[in-house]
Amino acid sequence: MTDMDAHLLIVDDDERIRKLLQKFLMRHGFWVSAARDAAHARRLLDGLEFDMIVLDVMMPGEDGIALTRSLRETLSTPILLLTARGETEDRIAGLEAGADDYLAKPFEPKELLLRINAILRRVPPTDAARAAPKVLNLGAIRYDVERGEMWRGEEPVRLTGTESQLMKIFSETPGEVVPRTVLVEKLGRDSGQAQERAVDVQVTRLRRKLEEDPKRPRYLQTVRGAGYMLAPD
């Protein structure tokens, strides 16, 4: 795994900071999902594997240190803590809870990027990552899972940020149904029917790039009453 293949989970109760971090890291090539609190993060972690968690400490309810301590009971994913607290005892508390690194707010985005890349370089690829298919064939389309690139023959197919995230999600479990509610969560959006309809629109747009006949999809199928499924050759 290279740094640019990594899927990050951002957890911060401040919507402005959450969205800024998500956009900044996506511009630097990462796959990024976002959660608004510990409970939301747990739901995403139940259905998706991440290469790293960037976690705010000061959150209402279960704070970042408590969440880190709990996750460390079952999860080895690297965790970088963000906090307005810069005192030595707070840094020590975070590291003792199992965090890999600690960055005090306010911080320069470039420093966050350097710390993320440094941590990821220390993490060996998992057996699951080594065994996962590197390329999915979808008729005339070829999707490079590691690079997140789509090709039609020798021509690259340009994907929007949301389309890229959708392909990342679907390619992790090809042949398995992904519910619309799960897609909403994995895209880091608030729940609700309006967001599910927005996901439907994005799936329709993605089909136009995948399918020979988008109205009769072969590869990105609708499973009635369940969700969507990517069905490669």
Helices and strands as residue ranges (DSSP letters): G 3-5, E 7-11, H 15-27, E 31-35, H 38-47, E 52-56, H 64-71, E 79-83, H 88-97, E 101-104, H 109-122, H 127-131, E 135-138, E 141-144, E 149-152, E 155-157, H 161-172, E 177-178, H 180-186, H 193-210, E 220-223, E 227-230
